[in-house]
Amino acid sequence: MTTDIPAAAVPTVHPAGALTLEPPILRTPPAIRAWPALAATASVAGIALVVTAAHEAALPASSPIDAPGRWGAALAGGVALAFAGYVCGIVALRRRAVPVAAVIAVAAAVQLMPLAGPTLVLLWSIEKPGWMVILGLVPIVNIAFGLWLLFTVPVTHGRTAWWGLACMVPLVGYYAYAFTLADSTSQGSGLVPA
């Protein structure tokens, strides 16, 4: 049984030199293959396991995440599972043709995702929800959001709004602001101005 739809049996008459348009051939979409689906499932499950284990870990005073008890093994297993899913996905991509636009879209999303990190940390430090990062993607709104954040962070941390003007000079203002904050690990919790 074929899924191609045949063209009409009516003869067409074309003047000399005219373009001929053929009707499109409709095909059924290909079935989801097990290999790419398994790779995607393994990656998502591994990432979910890592996020859950990291959530169960205590807030570290330094960089390494140390999950308690079995969560440490779950963290390592989640990283291994996500990496195995990544490798399987690469193998699956090499075996079949993939639209270049889809690959570029995914690559751009992966590369641009870390740009939300500093904004998330700033929102977290002033106890605002993380979804507000999306405001940075909306044209014109992102300018107002950036200015609001620039002046709200110092005021929330107990400093004057003049720090917002200082932070408009990117490196000088940020470093001066960061290095004059008190150590939050010795103060208990939260950011306390120096």
N, CA, C and O atoms as a DFTB+ gen file, in Angstrom:
776 C
 N C O
     1  1       0.840      -1.174       0.000
     2  2       0.000       0.000       0.000
     3  2       0.884       1.236       0.000
     4  3       1.816       1.342       0.797
     5  1       0.603       2.123      -0.853
     6  2       1.391       3.348      -0.940
     7  2       0.622       4.503      -0.308
     8  3      -0.609       4.530      -0.307
     9  1       1.363       5.430       0.215
    10  2       0.726       6.586       0.843
    11  2       0.794       7.814      -0.055
    12  3       0.348       8.893       0.334
    13  1       1.350       7.657      -1.257
    14  2       1.434       8.784      -2.178
    15  2       0.072       9.021      -2.812
    16  3      -0.625       8.076      -3.182
    17  1      -0.293      10.270      -2.932
    18  2      -1.563      10.636      -3.556
    19  2      -1.272      10.954      -5.020
    20  3      -0.509      11.877      -5.305
    21  1      -1.864      10.212      -5.948
    22  2      -1.562      10.447      -7.370
    23  2      -2.168      11.753      -7.855
    24  3      -3.178      12.224      -7.332
    25  1      -1.537      12.319      -8.852
    26  2      -2.041      13.550      -9.466
    27  2      -3.333      13.238     -10.223
    28  3      -3.598      12.089     -10.576
    29  1      -4.114      14.256     -10.461
    30  2      -5.380      14.069     -11.173
    31  2      -5.113      13.558     -12.585
    32  3      -4.089      13.882     -13.186
    33  1      -6.042      12.754     -13.112
    34  2      -5.883      12.161     -14.430
    35  2      -6.315      13.105     -15.538
    36  3      -6.472      12.665     -16.677
    37  1      -6.509      14.366     -15.255
    38  2      -6.931      15.341     -16.248
    39  2      -5.683      15.868     -16.956
    40  3      -4.751      16.321     -16.292
    41  1      -5.645      15.819     -18.271
    42  2      -4.473      16.342     -18.964
    43  2      -4.397      17.862     -18.804
    44  3      -5.411      18.557     -18.879
    45  1      -3.190      18.361     -18.585
    46  2      -3.005      19.797     -18.413
    47  2      -2.462      20.396     -19.697
    48  3      -1.659      19.774     -20.391
    49  1      -2.900      21.597     -20.006
    50  2      -2.448      22.303     -21.190
    51  2      -1.649      23.504     -20.728
    52  3      -2.158      24.326     -19.966
    53  1      -0.397      23.624     -21.178
    54  2       0.472      24.712     -20.778
    55  2       0.919      25.473     -22.013
    56  3       1.320      24.874     -23.011
    57  1       0.847      26.802     -21.944
    58  2       1.392      27.578     -23.062
    59  2       2.917      27.409     -23.103
    60  3       3.534      27.027     -22.109
    61  1       3.485      27.686     -24.211
    62  2       4.933      27.521     -24.369
    63  2       5.671      28.443     -23.407
    64  3       5.368      29.634     -23.338
    65  1       6.644      27.901     -22.658
    66  2       7.479      28.677     -21.752
    67  2       6.860      28.924     -20.391
    68  3       7.479      29.590     -19.562
    69  1       5.656      28.413     -20.122
    70  2       5.014      28.634     -18.818
    71  2       5.572      27.657     -17.787
    72  3       5.980      26.546     -18.126
    73  1       5.583      28.081     -16.540
    74  2       6.025      27.214     -15.449
    75  2       4.968      26.174     -15.156
    76  3       3.772      26.464     -15.189
    77  1       5.405      24.973     -14.872
    78  2       4.492      23.898     -14.548
    79  2       4.611      23.583     -13.066
    80  3       5.696      23.271     -12.577
    81  1       3.513      23.662     -12.364
    82  2       3.504      23.342     -10.938
    83  2       2.841      21.994     -10.745
    84  3       1.735      21.753     -11.228
    85  1       3.535      21.115     -10.030
    86  2       2.992      19.793      -9.733
    87  2       2.372      19.833      -8.345
    88  3       2.856      20.560      -7.477
    89  1       1.316      19.070      -8.120
    90  2       0.741      19.024      -6.773
    91  2       1.732      18.330      -5.818
    92  3       2.495      17.463      -6.243
    93  1       1.719      18.708      -4.545
    94  2       2.667      18.104      -3.606
    95  2       2.332      16.645      -3.352
    96  3       1.174      16.233      -3.414
    97  1       3.361      15.881      -3.068
    98  2       3.176      14.479      -2.724
    99  2       3.082      14.406      -1.203
   100  3       4.004      14.803      -0.491
   101  1       1.961      13.897      -0.724
   102  2       1.751      13.803       0.715
   103  2       2.223      12.447       1.204
   104  3       1.883      11.412       0.631
   105  1       2.998      12.464       2.255
   106  2       3.522      11.223       2.825
   107  2       3.185      11.189       4.304
   108  3       3.051      12.231       4.947
   109  1       3.051       9.999       4.832
   110  2       2.811       9.878       6.261
   111  2       4.117      10.166       7.002
   112  3       5.193       9.842       6.501
   113  1       4.035      10.774       8.198
   114  2       5.264      11.054       8.947
   115  2       5.937       9.754       9.378
   116  3       5.257       8.765       9.651
   117  1       7.273       9.751       9.440
   118  2       7.955       8.529       9.855
   119  2       7.668       8.221      11.317
   120  3       7.468       9.120      12.134
   121  1       7.652       6.952      11.619
   122  2       7.411       6.525      12.998
   123  2       8.590       6.932      13.877
   124  3       9.722       7.045      13.406
   125  1       8.312       7.146      15.147
   126  2       9.382       7.494      16.084
   127  2      10.254       6.261      16.275
   128  3       9.782       5.194      16.668
   129  1      11.525       6.434      15.988
   130  2      12.441       5.313      16.127
   131  2      12.842       5.167      17.584
   132  3      12.885       6.152      18.320
   133  1      13.132       3.956      18.000
   134  2      13.415       3.666      19.405
   135  2      14.734       4.282      19.860
   136  3      14.821       4.755      20.993
   137  1      15.760       4.292      19.014
   138  2      17.090       4.767      19.423
   139  2      17.085       6.239      19.829
   140  3      17.541       6.550      20.929
   141  1      16.593       7.162      18.999
   142  2      16.559       8.559      19.426
   143  2      15.623       8.804      20.617
   144  3      15.920       9.628      21.482
   145  1      14.506       8.094      20.658
   146  2      13.583       8.256      21.780
   147  2      14.219       7.782      23.083
   148  3      14.029       8.403      24.129
   149  1      14.966       6.696      23.027
   150  2      15.667       6.190      24.208
   151  2      16.740       7.178      24.661
   152  3      16.912       7.408      25.858
   153  1      17.456       7.757      23.707
   154  2      18.494       8.738      24.045
   155  2      17.885       9.963      24.714
   156  3      18.408      10.447      25.717
   157  1      16.787      10.462      24.169
   158  2      16.132      11.636      24.754
   159  2      15.588      11.327      26.141
   160  3      15.715      12.143      27.054
   161  1      14.985      10.158      26.303
   162  2      14.441       9.769      27.605
   163  2      15.547       9.630      28.642
   164  3      15.394      10.074      29.780
   165  1      16.667       9.011      28.251
   166  2      17.782       8.848      29.185
   167  2      18.351      10.201      29.596
   168  3      18.675      10.402      30.767
   169  1      18.476      11.119      28.664
   170  2      19.009      12.439      28.983
   171  2      18.087      13.189      29.934
   172  3      18.549      13.764      30.920
   173  1      16.797      13.189      29.651
   174  2      15.839      13.896      30.500
   175  2      15.776      13.260      31.887
   176  3      15.734      13.970      32.892
   177  1      15.771      11.923      31.949
   178  2      15.737      11.245      33.246
   179  2      17.009      11.525      34.045
   180  3      16.946      11.736      35.256
   181  1      18.162      11.528      33.373
   182  2      19.415      11.813      34.063
   183  2      19.455      13.228      34.605
   184  3      19.895      13.448      35.733
   185  1      19.001      14.191      33.814
   186  2      18.987      15.585      34.259
   187  2      18.007      15.760      35.417
   188  3      18.300      16.483      36.369
   189  1      16.847      15.107      35.347
   190  2      15.873      15.194      36.442
   191  2      16.446      14.602      37.723
   192  3      16.214      15.137      38.808
   193  1      17.192      13.505      37.613
   194  2      17.816      12.888      38.780
   195  2      18.885      13.799      39.377
   196  3      18.986      13.920      40.598
   197  1      19.676      14.435      38.527
   198  2      20.713      15.362      39.009
   199  2      20.074      16.556      39.720
   200  3      20.534      16.963      40.787
   201  1      19.026      17.110      39.137
   202  2      18.368      18.267      39.753
   203  2      17.750      17.884      41.097
   204  3      17.843      18.650      42.056
   205  1      17.123      16.713      41.179
   206  2      16.527      16.268      42.429
   207  2      17.583      16.029      43.496
   208  3      17.403      16.426      44.648
   209  1      18.692      15.379      43.121
   210  2      19.767      15.114      44.082
   211  2      20.428      16.410      44.534
   212  3      20.763      16.556      45.710
   213  1      20.619      17.350      43.615
   214  2      21.216      18.636      43.987
   215  2      20.281      19.425      44.887
   216  3      20.735      20.163      45.761
   217  1      18.978      19.274      44.681
   218  2      18.010      19.950      45.540
   219  2      18.052      19.391      46.962
   220  3      17.866      20.129      47.930
   221  1      18.295      18.091      47.084
   222  2      18.364      17.466      48.404
   223  2      19.669      17.769      49.127
   224  3      19.758      17.597      50.343
   225  1      20.680      18.217      48.392
   226  2      21.969      18.531      49.011
   227  2      21.841      19.809      49.823
   228  3      21.029      20.682      49.514
   229  1      22.642      19.901      50.848
   230  2      22.667      21.120      51.646
   231  2      23.331      22.220      50.834
   232  3      24.119      21.942      49.929
   233  1      23.015      23.464      51.155
   234  2      23.665      24.568      50.448
   235  2      25.149      24.530      50.774
   236  3      25.536      24.640      51.937
   237  1      25.984      24.374      49.748
   238  2      27.418      24.270      50.020
   239  2      28.034      25.635      50.331
   240  3      27.639      26.659      49.774
   241  1      29.001      25.617      51.226
   242  2      29.736      26.850      51.513
   243  2      30.746      27.115      50.411
   244  3      31.203      28.245      50.241
   245  1      31.092      26.083      49.667
   246  2      32.003      26.232      48.537
   247  2      31.346      25.615      47.319
   248  3      30.151      25.321      47.345
   249  1      32.088      25.417      46.274
   250  2      31.537      25.017      44.997
   251  2      31.027      23.573      44.924
   252  3      29.933      23.379      44.393
   253  1      31.725      22.557      45.411
   254  2      31.266      21.179      45.176
   255  2      29.917      20.880      45.830
   256  3      29.632      21.346      46.933
   257  1      29.104      20.108      45.142
   258  2      27.812      19.689      45.682
   259  2      28.032      18.347      46.369
   260  3      28.564      17.416      45.765
   261  1      27.628      18.251      47.617
   262  2      27.776      17.025      48.384
   263  2      26.395      16.595      48.844
   264  3      25.888      17.089      49.851
   265  1      25.786      15.674      48.107
   266  2      24.450      15.210      48.449
   267  2      24.554      14.159      49.559
   268  3      25.454      13.319      49.523
   269  1      23.648      14.192      50.545
   270  2      23.740      13.258      51.669
   271  2      23.277      11.854      51.304
   272  3      22.370      11.675      50.491
   273  1      23.914      10.861      51.919
   274  2      23.483       9.464      51.804
   275  2      23.413       8.956      50.380
   276  3      24.350       9.103      49.595
   277  1      22.268       8.350      50.066
   278  2      22.080       7.767      48.725
   279  2      21.940       8.824      47.642
   280  3      22.063       8.511      46.458
   281  1      21.686      10.057      48.022
   282  2      21.549      11.108      47.022
   283  2      22.871      11.373      46.316
   284  3      22.879      11.823      45.170
   285  1      23.996      11.099      46.989
   286  2      25.299      11.249      46.333
   287  2      25.438      10.274      45.176
   288  3      25.911      10.638      44.099
   289  1      25.016       9.012      45.407
   290  2      25.044       8.006      44.331
   291  2      24.039       8.368      43.240
   292  3      24.307       8.161      42.056
   293  1      22.872       8.914      43.636
   294  2      21.878       9.320      42.645
   295  2      22.409      10.467      41.794
   296  3      22.148      10.523      40.592
   297  1      23.160      11.387      42.418
   298  2      23.754      12.496      41.673
   299  2      24.750      11.980      40.641
   300  3      24.711      12.385      39.479
   301  1      25.635      11.092      41.062
   302  2      26.622      10.522      40.128
   303  2      25.932       9.697      39.041
   304  3      26.301       9.779      37.870
   305  1      24.933       8.904      39.428
   306  2      24.201       8.103      38.443
   307  2      23.443       8.959      37.448
   308  3      23.372       8.624      36.266
   309  1      22.874      10.064      37.919
   310  2      22.156      10.969      37.021
   311  2      23.084      11.616      36.007
   312  3      22.732      11.762      34.836
   313  1      24.272      12.004      36.462
   314  2      25.252      12.591      35.532
   315  2      25.655      11.550      34.493
   316  3      25.733      11.862      33.305
   317  1      25.912      10.310      34.930
   318  2      26.302       9.241      33.998
   319  2      25.173       8.928      33.012
   320  3      25.422       8.735      31.822
   321  1      23.935       8.878      33.509
   322  2      22.789       8.588      32.641
   323  2      22.574       9.696      31.614
   324  3      22.315       9.414      30.444
   325  1      22.680      10.941      32.039
   326  2      22.516      12.056      31.105
   327  2      23.614      12.048      30.048
   328  3      23.353      12.310      28.874
   329  1      24.846      11.747      30.466
   330  2      25.945      11.693      29.497
   331  2      25.761      10.531      28.518
   332  3      26.031      10.677      27.326
   333  1      25.302       9.380      29.015
   334  2      25.048       8.238      28.122
   335  2      23.947       8.577      27.122
   336  3      24.044       8.213      25.950
   337  1      22.901       9.271      27.573
   338  2      21.848       9.695      26.658
   339  2      22.364      10.664      25.613
   340  3      21.948      10.619      24.455
   341  1      23.279      11.548      26.026
   342  2      23.903      12.495      25.091
   343  2      24.684      11.745      24.017
   344  3      24.565      12.050      22.830
   345  1      25.489      10.758      24.438
   346  2      26.288       9.979      23.476
   347  2      25.367       9.211      22.529
   348  3      25.616       9.172      21.324
   349  1      24.310       8.601      23.061
   350  2      23.363       7.877      22.199
   351  2      22.684       8.828      21.215
   352  3      22.450       8.467      20.062
   353  1      22.372      10.027      21.662
   354  2      21.773      11.016      20.767
   355  2      22.714      11.416      19.646
   356  3      22.280      11.580      18.506
   357  1      24.005      11.578      19.953
   358  2      24.992      11.902      18.919
   359  2      25.085      10.768      17.903
   360  3      25.147      11.014      16.699
   361  1      25.093       9.529      18.388
   362  2      25.153       8.382      17.478
   363  2      23.902       8.342      16.607
   364  3      23.993       8.078      15.408
   365  1      22.742       8.601      17.194
   366  2      21.495       8.599      16.425
   367  2      21.487       9.704      15.373
   368  3      20.976       9.503      14.271
   369  1      22.047      10.864      15.699
   370  2      22.101      11.958      14.726
   371  2      23.031      11.638      13.564
   372  3      22.779      12.051      12.432
   373  1      24.092      10.912      13.838
   374  2      25.039      10.578      12.765
   375  2      24.464       9.544      11.808
   376  3      24.924       9.441      10.670
   377  1      23.480       8.785      12.239
   378  2      22.933       7.715      11.403
   379  2      21.845       8.190      10.445
   380  3      21.492       7.470       9.512
   381  1      21.318       9.371      10.658
   382  2      20.251       9.836       9.766
   383  2      20.372      11.335       9.548
   384  3      21.005      12.050      10.324
   385  1      19.760      11.779       8.491
   386  2      19.814      13.200       8.150
   387  2      18.910      13.988       9.100
   388  3      17.795      13.572       9.413
   389  1      19.412      15.115       9.540
   390  2      18.671      15.982      10.450
   391  2      18.624      17.371       9.818
   392  3      19.625      17.821       9.260
   393  1      17.491      18.057       9.894
   394  2      17.436      19.415       9.344
   395  2      18.444      20.330      10.050
   396  3      18.512      20.371      11.278
   397  1      19.208      21.047       9.264
   398  2      20.245      21.923       9.809
   399  2      19.624      23.005      10.690
   400  3      20.210      23.385      11.704
   401  1      18.459      23.500      10.318
   402  2      17.807      24.546      11.108
   403  2      17.498      24.059      12.522
   404  3      17.646      24.816      13.481
   405  1      17.071      22.802      12.662
   406  2      16.770      22.263      13.989
   407  2      18.037      22.150      14.829
   408  3      18.020      22.459      16.020
   409  1      19.125      21.715      14.223
   410  2      20.391      21.595      14.948
   411  2      20.885      22.974      15.383
   412  3      21.359      23.136      16.507
   413  1      20.778      23.963      14.503
   414  2      21.222      25.323      14.843
   415  2      20.341      25.907      15.947
   416  3      20.850      26.590      16.836
   417  1      19.038      25.655      15.909
   418  2      18.140      26.166      16.950
   419  2      18.471      25.573      18.311
   420  3      18.508      26.293      19.309
   421  1      18.710      24.270      18.358
   422  2      19.060      23.624      19.631
   423  2      20.421      24.116      20.113
   424  3      20.594      24.393      21.300
   425  1      21.383      24.225      19.209
   426  2      22.720      24.700      19.597
   427  2      22.657      26.133      20.121
   428  3      23.325      26.461      21.102
   429  1      21.867      26.983      19.482
   430  2      21.739      28.370      19.947
   431  2      21.085      28.421      21.322
   432  3      21.501      29.201      22.179
   433  1      20.064      27.594      21.537
   434  2      19.403      27.569      22.847
   435  2      20.363      27.111      23.941
   436  3      20.375      27.672      25.036
   437  1      21.163      26.094      23.642
   438  2      22.124      25.592      24.630
   439  2      23.195      26.642      24.920
   440  3      23.617      26.796      26.067
   441  1      23.632      27.356      23.901
   442  2      24.673      28.360      24.106
   443  2      24.146      29.600      24.826
   444  3      24.886      30.228      25.584
   445  1      22.891      29.962      24.606
   446  2      22.336      31.172      25.202
   447  2      21.754      30.944      26.594
   448  3      21.533      31.905      27.332
   449  1      21.505      29.694      26.963
   450  2      20.917      29.397      28.258
   451  2      21.736      29.920      29.445
   452  3      21.144      30.429      30.397
   453  1      23.067      29.818      29.428
   454  2      23.827      30.324      30.585
   455  2      23.711      31.828      30.793
   456  3      24.042      32.319      31.872
   457  1      23.250      32.570      29.792
   458  2      23.076      34.009      29.982
   459  2      22.015      34.316      31.040
   460  3      22.023      35.395      31.632
   461  1      21.111      33.379      31.275
   462  2      20.075      33.590      32.282
   463  2      20.615      33.383      33.695
   464  3      19.982      33.828      34.652
   465  1      21.753      32.727      33.857
   466  2      22.297      32.414      35.177
   467  2      22.530      33.615      36.071
   468  3      22.026      33.636      37.195
   469  1      23.282      34.629      35.615
   470  2      23.497      35.786      36.481
   471  2      22.201      36.504      36.858
   472  3      22.063      36.991      37.981
   473  1      21.259      36.570      35.928
   474  2      19.988      37.216      36.238
   475  2      19.216      36.404      37.264
   476  3      18.580      36.974      38.150
   477  1      19.262      35.071      37.157
   478  2      18.609      34.224      38.152
   479  2      19.202      34.433      39.536
   480  3      18.472      34.492      40.525
   481  1      20.526      34.546      39.611
   482  2      21.182      34.753      40.905
   483  2      20.771      36.101      41.498
   484  3      20.509      36.199      42.697
   485  1      20.715      37.134      40.667
   486  2      20.295      38.444      41.162
   487  2      18.843      38.410      41.647
   488  3      18.524      38.965      42.698
   489  1      17.973      37.760      40.883
   490  2      16.581      37.649      41.306
   491  2      16.469      36.850      42.602
   492  3      15.665      37.187      43.470
   493  1      17.262      35.805      42.735
   494  2      17.262      35.000      43.955
   495  2      17.731      35.833      45.146
   496  3      17.194      35.704      46.246
   497  1      18.727      36.683      44.929
   498  2      19.264      37.466      46.041
   499  2      18.289      38.532      46.534
   500  3      18.395      38.986      47.674
   501  1      17.336      38.937      45.684
   502  2      16.339      39.912      46.129
   503  2      14.985      39.241      46.344
   504  3      13.961      39.911      46.479
   505  1      14.994      37.898      46.375
   506  2      13.814      37.080      46.667
   507  2      12.651      37.336      45.704
   508  3      11.506      37.517      46.119
   509  1      12.972      37.347      44.419
   510  2      11.968      37.460      43.361
   511  2      11.935      36.141      42.599
   512  3      12.932      35.419      42.598
   513  1      10.816      35.799      41.946
   514  2      10.717      34.515      41.245
   515  2      11.612      34.440      40.008
   516  3      11.862      35.443      39.340
   517  1      12.083      33.234      39.725
   518  2      12.984      33.025      38.598
   519  2      12.357      33.217      37.238
   520  3      13.066      33.489      36.269
   521  1      11.038      33.083      37.137
   522  2      10.389      33.240      35.829
   523  2      10.563      34.649      35.279
   524  3      10.353      34.879      34.089
   525  1      10.942      35.587      36.132
   526  2      11.114      36.960      35.661
   527  2      12.260      37.084      34.656
   528  3      12.379      38.101      33.974
   529  1      13.102      36.053      34.562
   530  2      14.176      36.046      33.558
   531  2      13.592      36.181      32.161
   532  3      14.229      36.741      31.269
   533  1      12.389      35.671      31.972
   534  2      11.739      35.722      30.656
   535  2      11.542      37.172      30.206
   536  3      11.519      37.446      29.006
   537  1      11.402      38.091      31.145
   538  2      11.224      39.500      30.780
   539  2      12.432      40.031      30.008
   540  3      12.307      40.987      29.242
   541  1      13.593      39.419      30.206
   542  2      14.781      39.836      29.481
   543  2      14.743      39.473      28.011
   544  3      15.579      39.949      27.242
   545  1      13.793      38.638      27.596
   546  2      13.692      38.226      26.197
   547  2      12.739      39.113      25.390
   548  3      12.754      39.079      24.160
   549  1      11.924      39.894      26.066
   550  2      10.917      40.710      25.383
   551  2      11.539      42.057      25.014
   552  3      12.009      42.776      25.896
   553  1      11.551      42.412      23.726
   554  2      12.122      43.703      23.334
   555  2      11.423      44.868      24.051
   556  3      10.229      44.793      24.339
   557  1      12.144      45.905      24.329
   558  2      11.736      47.111      25.044
   559  2      11.507      46.801      26.529
   560  3      11.999      47.526      27.394
   561  1      10.765      45.729      26.826
   562  2      10.534      45.350      28.220
   563  2      11.867      44.985      28.876
   564  3      12.070      45.247      30.062
   565  1      12.787      44.372      28.091
   566  2      14.069      43.962      28.671
   567  2      14.880      45.165      29.148
   568  3      15.643      45.041      30.107
   569  1      14.738      46.303      28.518
   570  2      15.459      47.509      28.961
   571  2      14.898      47.976      30.300
   572  3      15.650      48.270      31.229
   573  1      13.571      48.042      30.391
   574  2      12.935      48.454      31.649
   575  2      13.247      47.450      32.755
   576  3      13.514      47.843      33.891
   577  1      13.216      46.163      32.435
   578  2      13.525      45.117      33.423
   579  2      14.969      45.234      33.901
   580  3      15.236      45.126      35.098
   581  1      15.889      45.451      32.988
   582  2      17.299      45.589      33.363
   583  2      17.542      46.785      34.259
   584  3      18.280      46.687      35.239
   585  1      16.927      47.917      33.933
   586  2      17.075      49.110      34.774
   587  2      16.430      48.913      36.142
   588  3      16.984      49.324      37.162
   589  1      15.265      48.287      36.157
   590  2      14.609      48.001      37.433
   591  2      15.500      47.121      38.301
   592  3      15.686      47.392      39.488
   593  1      16.050      46.068      37.705
   594  2      16.913      45.151      38.450
   595  2      18.177      45.858      38.928
   596  3      18.647      45.619      40.040
   597  1      18.714      46.717      38.094
   598  2      19.947      47.430      38.419
   599  2      19.788      48.301      39.660
   600  3      20.718      48.413      40.459
   601  1      18.630      48.912      39.828
   602  2      18.411      49.795      40.979
   603  2      17.733      49.089      42.156
   604  3      17.819      49.569      43.287
   605  1      17.062      47.962      41.913
   606  2      16.377      47.245      42.987
   607  2      17.347      46.421      43.823
   608  3      17.194      46.333      45.041
   609  1      18.343      45.818      43.180
   610  2      19.283      44.952      43.906
   611  2      19.995      45.711      45.030
   612  3      19.980      45.229      46.163
   613  1      20.617      46.873      44.783
   614  2      21.295      47.553      45.887
   615  2      20.348      47.978      47.008
   616  3      20.689      47.865      48.185
   617  1      19.165      48.466      46.650
   618  2      18.219      48.909      47.672
   619  2      17.773      47.724      48.529
   620  3      17.663      47.852      49.749
   621  1      17.516      46.572      47.905
   622  2      17.113      45.380      48.646
   623  2      18.241      44.897      49.559
   624  3      17.977      44.361      50.636
   625  1      19.465      45.077      49.149
   626  2      20.614      44.668      49.963
   627  2      20.965      45.695      51.030
   628  3      21.961      45.534      51.735
   629  1      20.167      46.743      51.160
   630  2      20.389      47.731      52.200
   631  2      21.372      48.822      51.817
   632  3      21.920      49.495      52.690
   633  1      21.598      49.006      50.545
   634  2      22.503      50.060      50.068
   635  2      21.694      51.156      49.398
   636  3      20.478      51.029      49.253
   637  1      22.343      52.211      48.994
   638  2      21.639      53.299      48.327
   639  2      21.436      52.983      46.852
   640  3      22.124      52.125      46.299
   641  1      20.504      53.666      46.221
   642  2      20.238      53.468      44.795
   643  2      21.383      53.984      43.931
   644  3      21.431      53.682      42.739
   645  1      22.315      54.763      44.510
   646  2      23.471      55.243      43.749
   647  2      24.319      54.083      43.252
   648  3      25.035      54.220      42.259
   649  1      24.247      52.940      43.932
   650  2      24.986      51.771      43.454
   651  2      24.477      51.328      42.087
   652  3      25.236      50.752      41.307
   653  1      23.204      51.588      41.784
   654  2      22.673      51.267      40.458
   655  2      23.392      52.043      39.379
   656  3      23.701      51.501      38.318
   657  1      23.661      53.321      39.644
   658  2      24.432      54.111      38.682
   659  2      25.856      53.593      38.568
   660  3      26.415      53.542      37.472
   661  1      26.452      53.207      39.703
   662  2      27.821      52.675      39.662
   663  2      27.876      51.378      38.874
   664  3      28.855      51.119      38.175
   665  1      26.838      50.563      38.980
   666  2      26.828      49.276      38.267
   667  2      26.576      49.430      36.774
   668  3      26.708      48.460      36.027
   669  1      26.214      50.632      36.321
   670  2      26.072      50.858      34.882
   671  2      27.430      50.839      34.187
   672  3      27.504      50.651      32.973
   673  1      28.501      51.032      34.948
   674  2      29.855      50.842      34.420
   675  2      30.169      49.383      34.713
   676  3      30.554      49.053      35.835
   677  1      30.013      48.498      33.723
   678  2      29.937      47.070      33.990
   679  2      31.011      46.486      34.915
   680  3      30.666      45.992      35.988
   681  1      32.247      46.519      34.561
   682  2      33.241      45.832      35.381
   683  2      33.537      46.578      36.667
   684  3      33.594      45.967      37.734
   685  1      33.723      47.874      36.589
   686  2      34.096      48.655      37.770
   687  2      32.984      48.596      38.816
   688  3      33.246      48.305      39.984
   689  1      31.755      48.867      38.408
   690  2      30.644      48.874      39.351
   691  2      30.369      47.510      39.954
   692  3      30.146      47.393      41.159
   693  1      30.382      46.470      39.116
   694  2      30.096      45.123      39.616
   695  2      31.148      44.669      40.616
   696  3      30.817      44.154      41.684
   697  1      32.414      44.859      40.269
   698  2      33.477      44.422      41.172
   699  2      33.482      45.239      42.457
   700  3      33.666      44.680      43.538
   701  1      33.284      46.543      42.361
   702  2      33.237      47.362      43.572
   703  2      32.066      46.938      44.451
   704  3      32.202      46.867      45.673
   705  1      30.923      46.658      43.840
   706  2      29.750      46.223      44.604
   707  2      30.009      44.874      45.252
   708  3      29.737      44.692      46.439
   709  1      30.534      43.923      44.482
   710  2      30.729      42.570      44.991
   711  2      31.780      42.516      46.090
   712  3      31.598      41.816      47.085
   713  1      32.873      43.245      45.922
   714  2      33.958      43.163      46.899
   715  2      33.681      43.955      48.164
   716  3      34.402      43.802      49.150
   717  1      32.660      44.797      48.162
   718  2      32.324      45.525      49.379
   719  2      31.162      44.897      50.124
   720  3      30.743      45.422      51.156
   721  1      30.625      43.780      49.629
   722  2      29.590      43.053      50.362
   723  2      30.242      42.266      51.489
   724  3      31.378      41.809      51.360
   725  1      29.526      42.111      52.587
   726  2      30.032      41.295      53.692
   727  2      29.907      39.823      53.313
   728  3      29.091      39.459      52.466
   729  1      30.705      38.995      53.933
   730  2      30.667      37.556      53.691
   731  2      29.372      37.008      54.274
   732  3      29.164      37.064      55.486
   733  1      28.500      36.477      53.421
   734  2      27.195      36.010      53.887
   735  2      27.300      34.697      54.648
   736  3      26.389      34.374      55.410
   737  1      28.376      33.921      54.476
   738  2      28.489      32.655      55.201
   739  2      28.806      32.885      56.665
   740  3      28.411      32.080      57.509
   741  1      29.513      33.969      56.995
   742  2      29.825      34.226      58.388
   743  2      28.710      34.989      59.094
   744  3      28.648      34.986      60.323
   745  1      27.829      35.643      58.338
   746  2      26.754      36.435      58.919
   747  2      25.507      35.598      59.195
   748  3      24.617      36.041      59.921
   749  1      25.435      34.428      58.643
   750  2      24.238      33.602      58.813
   751  2      23.593      33.384      57.468
   752  3      24.022      32.505      56.721
   753  1      22.572      34.157      57.132
   754  2      21.907      33.994      55.848
   755  2      21.629      35.345      55.240
   756  3      21.471      36.345      55.940
   757  1      21.573      35.356      53.945
   758  2      21.260      36.578      53.219
   759  2      22.481      37.454      52.994
   760  3      23.546      37.213      53.562
   761  1      22.320      38.455      52.175
   762  2      23.397      39.375      51.872
   763  2      23.310      40.561      52.802
   764  3      22.257      41.189      52.917
   765  1      24.387      40.868      53.457
   766  2      24.428      41.976      54.397
   767  2      25.464      42.977      53.908
   768  3      26.605      42.590      53.658
   769  1      25.110      44.248      53.761
   770  2      26.090      45.210      53.259
   771  2      27.227      45.436      54.257
   772  3      27.063      45.282      55.468
   773  1      28.371      45.804      53.711
   774  2      29.550      46.046      54.554
   775  2      29.417      47.355      55.283
   776  3      30.310      47.733      56.042
